[in-house]
């Protein structure tokens, strides 16, 4: 059987997102007192430990939903540019209905400190009559009330007021103080069935980032084949990072839709800072990043800042020019029709730090080249996961150095004694050299470009780490001592280093001390 699903529903500001975060043990949903922060369905799979600690934990998919009736009040109805946020109400309630329709258990959250309100009674009626979402075959789904914000014993009596809603004695908890947290988890564990199914590992984890209204949510819905996230002309509709799983041609993909960003100085409230943080986390846990560019607008400072954010993450990135159907063939600034070649030159000029990244043109709304974008993303994942043999890598480095090697003012030439790829994702290469300081900013650009030409890392970021021979020898001696040896390991004729490179734990070169030179990822042509 599939992983049981729990939907958390309730009116605005009753603590639904805090409840999900408490059960998940991490900050998954944005928590803020502003009504309407959560708009889409935010889901996460967690394992609930057994009450006695001796039985298996039970996996469950938790889904946070928007507040029902979120924009009934005038306060906060309009955003800073005058957009009427009440127009999102229908979409938010549709997302709530979808969560309820697919749930095996519903947690109806009620604020114990505010008491039961008329909005709570309305939601209770909808749940009781099974009108909040549609169930196949007319089956009913159990509903349990959770009285939130029970921060201590004095609030317990207030919590039991929720029993009048007709769903039995409420469970109580406080996400702030963790009061009765253990009891709530134990109760949920007993209510759910066992399943041997765990959350499947996705074949590709894809973060989709871009400025507001670039088309990120439209792409996610196109890939998922359903209205999984809200799409609106109102800028900033998406706030959280939304995980959406789907299968395409037998491959599973986890797409992470992120909030549309703008310049930091334009941030209106704390929510936008939370959204930026969620975007950074989405990039960090992805394998490939799609940087969405709106073809109908100029490349902006926000696009450049997002590009820098991706560069700093050292993740493979595909620059996706969306809404291409709206501009292709139209007259450009010079009066000539816009074509792929000219637009690509424009992107390269504006986003110089991503000169290695491929560019794809598509229309998420029309489905133009969406499949091609995914194929390129899988190819980037494969490039970043490639491991090159030590022999091939050393021969390549030697050839590059023979063609052009850095020198200092005294005429000393830099030498690479040994090179080894120690990690993938990103490809990480350790170079044992005579003078790390000679591998300066300019030469590293040259070195990066030559590596991309000769090794299978043409379109992904590479991390170079330099270590002096002396430092490598010290680490080798230390590692040899751990193995019971004395002094340095055997020198090898081909390496010209005072230790056996095959016996050296190259991971120690990564973790020991700061880098002799920082990695540089801006691959301008050289």
Residue pairs with C-beta under 8 A, 6 or more apart in sequence:
1 193
1 195
1 197
2 195
2 197
3 45
3 59
3 60
3 61
3 195
3 197
3 198
3 199
4 58
4 59
4 60
4 61
4 104
4 105
4 192
4 193
4 195
5 60
5 61
5 63
5 102
5 103
5 104
5 105
6 60
6 61
6 62
6 63
6 103
6 104
6 105
6 106
6 107
6 188
6 192
7 63
7 65
7 99
7 100
7 102
7 103
7 105
7 106
7 107
8 16
8 19
8 20
8 62
8 63
8 64
8 65
8 106
8 107
8 109
8 146
9 16
9 65
9 68
9 96
9 99
9 100
9 106
9 107
9 108
9 109
9 123
9 127
9 132
10 16
10 67
10 68
10 108
10 109
10 110
10 120
10 123
11 67
11 68
11 69
11 117
11 119
11 120
11 123
12 35
12 36
12 66
12 67
12 68
12 69
12 70
13 33
13 35
13 67
13 111
14 67
14 109
14 110
14 111
14 114
14 148
14 149
15 109
15 111
15 148
15 149
15 175
16 29
16 38
16 64
16 65
16 67
16 109
17 29
17 30
17 31
17 37
17 38
17 42
17 64
18 31
18 148
18 175
18 176
19 64
19 107
19 109
19 146
19 148
19 173
19 175
20 28
20 29
20 42
20 44
20 62
20 63
20 64
21 27
21 28
21 29
21 31
21 175
22 173
22 175
22 178
22 181
23 46
23 48
23 62
23 184
23 185
23 188
24 44
24 46
24 62
25 46
28 42
28 44
28 64
28 240
29 38
29 42
29 64
29 240
30 37
30 38
30 239
30 240
30 271
30 274
30 275
30 278
31 37
32 269
32 270
32 271
32 274
34 76
34 269
34 271
35 67
35 70
35 71
35 73
35 75
35 76
36 66
36 67
36 70
36 71
36 76
36 85
36 88
36 92
37 239
37 271
38 64
38 65
38 66
38 67
38 239
38 240
39 66
39 88
39 91
39 92
39 95
39 230
39 237
39 238
39 239
39 240
40 66
40 95
40 228
40 229
40 230
40 238
40 240
40 242
40 257
41 63
41 64
41 65
41 95
41 98
41 99
41 228
41 229
41 242
42 63
42 64
42 240
42 242
42 243
43 61
43 62
43 63
43 64
43 243
44 61
44 62
44 243
45 59
45 60
45 61
45 62
45 199
46 59
46 60
46 62
47 57
47 58
47 59
47 60
48 57
48 58
48 59
48 60
48 185
48 188
48 189
48 192
49 57
49 185
49 189
50 56
50 57
50 58
50 189
51 186
51 189
51 190
56 194
58 189
58 192
58 193
58 194
58 195
59 195
59 197
59 198
59 199
60 188
60 192
61 199
63 99
63 103
65 95
65 96
65 99
66 92
66 93
66 95
66 96
67 92
68 93
68 96
68 119
68 122
68 123
68 132
69 89
69 119
69 122
70 89
70 92
71 77
71 85
71 86
71 88
71 89
72 119
76 85
77 84
77 85
77 86
78 84
78 85
79 85
79 234
79 235
79 236
79 268
80 268
81 235
83 234
83 235
85 234
87 232
87 234
88 230
88 232
88 234
88 237
91 230
91 232
92 230
94 227
95 230
96 132
96 133
97 132
97 133
97 134
98 133
99 133
100 106
100 127
100 132
100 133
100 141
101 133
101 134
101 135
103 133
103 141
104 141
104 192
105 141
105 142
105 144
105 188
105 191
105 192
106 127
106 141
106 142
106 143
106 144
107 144
107 145
107 146
108 123
108 124
108 127
108 143
108 144
108 145
108 146
108 165
108 167
109 145
109 146
109 148
110 116
110 120
110 145
110 146
110 147
110 148
110 162
110 165
110 170
111 147
111 148
111 149
112 147
112 148
112 149
112 150
112 155
112 158
112 159
112 161
112 162
112 172
113 149
113 151
113 155
113 158
114 149
115 158
115 161
116 161
116 162
116 164
116 165
120 162
120 165
121 165
123 132
124 165
124 166
124 167
126 132
127 143
127 167
128 143
128 166
128 167
130 140
130 141
135 141
142 191
143 167
144 167
144 168
144 170
144 171
144 191
145 162
145 163
145 165
145 167
145 168
145 170
145 171
146 170
146 171
146 172
146 173
146 184
147 158
147 159
147 160
147 162
147 170
147 171
147 172
147 173
148 173
148 174
148 175
149 155
149 174
149 175
149 176
150 156
150 158
150 159
150 172
150 173
150 174
150 179
150 180
151 174
151 176
151 177
151 179
152 174
152 177
152 179
155 174
156 172
159 170
159 172
160 169
160 170
162 170
163 169
163 170
171 180
171 183
171 184
171 187
172 179
172 180
172 183
172 184
173 179
173 180
173 181
173 183
173 184
174 180
174 181
175 181
200 252
201 252
202 245
202 252
202 253
202 254
203 251
203 252
203 253
203 378
204 251
204 252
204 253
204 254
204 287
204 288
204 374
204 377
204 378
204 381
205 253
205 254
205 256
205 285
205 286
205 287
205 288
206 253
206 254
206 255
206 256
206 286
206 287
206 288
206 289
206 290
206 377
207 256
207 258
207 279
207 282
207 283
207 285
207 286
207 288
207 289
207 290
207 315
208 216
208 219
208 220
208 255
208 256
208 257
208 258
208 289
208 290
208 292
209 216
209 258
209 261
209 279
209 282
209 283
209 289
209 290
209 291
209 292
209 306
209 309
209 310
210 216
210 258
210 260
210 261
210 291
210 292
210 293
210 294
210 303
210 306
210 322
211 260
211 261
211 262
211 292
211 294
211 300
211 302
211 303
211 306
212 235
212 236
212 260
212 261
212 262
213 233
213 235
213 260
213 294
214 260
214 292
214 293
214 294
214 322
215 292
215 294
215 322
215 323
215 364
215 365
216 238
216 257
216 258
216 260
216 292
217 229
217 230
217 231
217 237
217 238
217 257
218 231
218 364
218 365
219 255
219 290
219 292
219 320
219 322
219 364
219 370
220 228
220 229
220 242
220 244
220 255
220 257
221 227
221 228
221 229
221 231
222 364
222 365
222 367
222 370
223 244
223 246
223 248
223 253
223 255
223 370
223 374
224 244
224 246
224 255
225 246
228 242
228 244
229 238
229 242
229 244
229 257
230 237
230 238
231 237
235 260
235 262
236 259
236 260
236 262
236 272
237 260
238 257
238 258
238 259
238 260
239 259
239 271
239 274
239 275
240 259
240 275
240 278
241 256
241 257
241 258
241 259
241 278
241 279
241 281
241 282
242 256
242 257
242 258
243 254
243 255
243 256
244 254
244 255
244 256
244 257
245 252
245 253
245 254
245 255
246 252
246 253
246 255
247 253
248 371
248 374
251 378
253 374
256 282
256 285
256 286
258 275
258 278
258 279
258 282
259 272
259 275
259 276
259 278
259 279
261 272
261 275
261 276
261 279
261 302
261 305
261 306
262 272
262 302
263 301
263 302
263 305
264 276
267 273
279 309
280 309
283 289
283 309
283 310
283 313
283 315
284 313
286 315
287 315
287 316
287 381
287 384
287 425
288 315
288 316
288 317
288 318
288 377
288 380
288 381
288 384
289 310
289 313
289 315
289 316
289 317
289 318
290 317
290 318
290 320
290 373
290 377
291 303
291 306
291 307
291 310
291 317
291 318
291 319
291 320
291 354
291 357
292 320
292 322
293 299
293 303
293 319
293 320
293 321
293 322
293 347
294 322
294 323
295 321
295 322
295 323
295 324
295 326
295 327
295 343
295 361
296 323
296 326
296 327
299 346
299 347
299 350
299 351
303 350
303 351
304 350
304 351
307 351
307 353
307 354
308 353
310 317
310 354
311 353
311 354
311 461
311 521
311 522
312 521
314 426
314 461
314 463
314 519
314 521
315 426
315 461
316 357
316 380
316 381
316 383
316 384
316 426
316 459
316 460
316 461
317 354
317 357
317 380
317 461
318 357
318 358
318 359
318 360
318 373
318 376
318 377
318 380
319 347
319 351
319 354
319 357
319 358
319 359
319 360
320 359
320 360
320 362
320 373
321 343
321 347
321 359
321 360
321 361
321 362
322 362
322 363
322 364
323 363
323 364
323 365
324 361
324 362
324 363
324 368
324 369
325 363
325 365
325 366
325 368
326 363
327 338
328 338
328 339
328 340
328 361
329 337
329 338
329 339
330 337
330 338
331 337
331 338
332 338
332 342
336 342
340 361
343 361
344 359
347 359
348 355
351 357
352 522
352 524
353 521
353 522
355 522
355 523
355 524
355 525
356 452
356 458
356 459
356 460
356 461
356 523
357 459
358 376
358 380
358 459
360 369
360 372
360 373
360 376
361 369
362 368
362 369
362 370
362 372
362 373
363 369
364 370
379 459
380 459
380 460
383 456
383 457
383 458
383 459
383 460
384 424
384 425
384 426
384 427
384 457
384 460
385 424
385 425
386 424
386 427
386 456
386 457
387 421
387 424
387 427
388 396
388 421
388 427
388 455
388 456
390 419
390 420
390 421
392 455
393 419
393 420
393 421
393 429
393 455
394 418
394 419
396 451
396 454
396 455
397 416
397 419
397 431
398 416
399 454
400 447
400 450
400 451
400 454
401 414
401 415
401 416
403 450
404 446
405 413
405 414
405 415
406 413
406 414
406 438
406 439
406 440
406 443
407 413
407 414
407 438
408 435
408 438
412 435
412 438
414 433
414 434
414 435
414 438
414 439
414 443
415 433
415 434
415 435
416 431
416 432
416 433
417 432
417 433
417 434
417 469
417 495
417 496
417 497
418 431
418 432
418 472
418 495
418 497
418 501
419 429
419 430
419 431
419 432
420 429
420 430
420 501
420 506
421 427
421 428
421 429
421 430
422 428
422 429
422 430
422 506
422 507
422 509
422 510
423 463
423 510
426 460
426 461
426 462
426 463
427 457
427 460
427 462
427 463
428 462
428 463
428 465
428 510
429 451
429 462
429 463
429 464
429 465
430 465
430 466
430 467
430 506
430 509
430 510
431 439
431 464
431 465
431 466
431 467
432 467
432 468
432 469
432 472
432 497
432 509
433 439
433 466
433 467
433 468
433 469
434 468
434 469
435 468
436 466
436 467
436 468
436 516
436 517
437 516
437 517
439 447
439 464
439 466
439 517
441 520
442 526
444 464
444 517
444 520
445 520
445 522
445 523
445 524
445 526
446 526
447 464
448 462
448 464
448 520
448 521
448 523
449 523
449 525
449 526
451 457
451 462
452 458
452 459
452 462
452 523
461 521
462 521
463 519
463 521
464 517
464 519
464 520
465 509
465 510
465 515
465 516
465 517
465 519
466 515
466 516
466 517
467 509
467 516
468 516
469 497
469 498
471 509
471 512
471 513
471 516
472 497
472 499
472 504
472 509
473 488
473 497
473 498
473 499
475 504
475 505
475 508
475 509
475 512
476 488
476 489
476 498
476 499
476 500
476 503
476 504
477 487
477 488
477 499
478 508
479 503
479 504
479 505
479 508
480 486
480 487
480 488
480 489
480 499
480 503
483 503
488 498
488 499
489 499
489 500
489 503
489 504
490 499
490 500
491 497
491 498
491 499
491 500
492 500
492 501
492 502
495 501
